[in-house]
Amino acid sequence: MIALIMKIVAVSLILLVGSSLLGCTSSKITASETDISSGPASSAQTLSTPAAEATATAQDFLIVPGERVGPITKNTTYNELATLFEETALTDTVWAGPEGLFNLPATTVNLGEDRSFQVVWLDQARTQL
């Protein structure tokens, strides 16, 4: 029963994070705009450093149902969040489950005013979404 509730919570969280990320941008973003490899090849568009690649990935707000919300997938770990959004933007917290039946570890990602979201983990090690 708890496993079913946790799956429902995980799906709800993905929808919640997806809808909050969708509101983080003031203009519509299409798949072609978020795919940095789809434009004409020029040296100005080439990402040459890991930091630049992480920044470009962190700016990805594309939601693909069942696959990802921006750069976050079901396989994303806490360490990957720290790489994508910088450790200083992460705050560990606890998410209260429905009706207070259980608590789950969570991480709030604060990207500035109106650009924050919360990731709820299924394990204490913060490796399973």
N, C-alpha and C positions, 0 to 999 in steps of 0.2 A: 504494500500500500504506500509506504513512504517512497519507494523507488518511483512509483507512478506519479506521486505528488512532485517529486524532484524533477522528473521529466517535464511535467506541466509547467513548473516554475522556470525551468531552463528555456523552454519555448517562449513563455511569456516574456522572459528577460530579453531574449533575442529580438522580439517584436518591440519591446520598450526601448532598447538601445537603438534599434533601427529607426524608430520614429523620432527619437531625440536627435540622432545624427542627421536625419533628414531636415530637421528644422535649423541646423547649424549653418546653413548656407542661405544667402539672400537671393540666389539665382538658381535656376534649374541646372542640374549637372547631368549630362548624358553619358552613356557608356563610352562614346568616342572621346569625350573630354577628359575622362579619368584614365584612359589608357594612354600612357605617355609614349608607347611605341607606335601609335597609330598615325602620328603626324608626319610631315615631310622630314626627311633626314637632314638635320643641320647640326653643327657643332654646338649651337646655343641650346638645343634641346637634349643634348647628351648629358646624362648624369655620370659623373666620373668618380665620386667619392661615396663611401658607405653612408656618411652623414646626409648627403644630398638625397640618396635613395631612400633613407629612413624618413626624411622630411616629406618627400613626395608621397610615400606610402601613407604617412600619417594624415595627409591632406585628402586622401581617398575616402569619399563618403558614399560610394556606390553600394547599394544593398542588393544582394543576390539571394533571394529566399532559399533557405536550406543550405547555403554555402558560406556566406560571409556577410558581415556588416562592416563596410569599409575594409580596413586591413585585418579585422578580427574574425577568426574562424573558430570552430569548435575545438581546434587543436592549439589555440593560442595559450601560452603560459604567461605567468607573471613576468618572467625575465624578458620575454618578447615584448610585452607591454612597455617595460622599462626602456627597451631599445627603440621602440616606435615613438613613444611619447615623452621620453626622459623621466628618470626616476623622481625628480622633484615635482612632477605633475601627478604622481600617484600617492593616494592615501588609503591605507588599509582600514577597513571597517567591517561591520557585521550587518548582514541583511536579515531582517526578521521574516520568516516564512509566513504563509497564510495562517490566520487565526493564532499566531504565536506558537504553532506546533513545534517549530524548530528554527534554529538560526544557522545561516550559512556564511562562510567568510566571503567578503566582497572587497573590491578595490574601486575607488572613485578616481576617475581620470579627469583632472581639471585643466581644461585647455583655455581657460579664460571665461569672461562673462558670456553666458548663454551657450557655452560650448563644453559642457561637462557631461559625463555619463558614468554609469556604474556597471561593473562586471561582477557577476555573482559566480563564485567557484563552487564546485561540488566536493572538493577536498581541501583539507587544511594546508597542504603544500602549495596550493594555488596553481595547479597544473592542469586541472580539468574544468572545462566550462559546462 
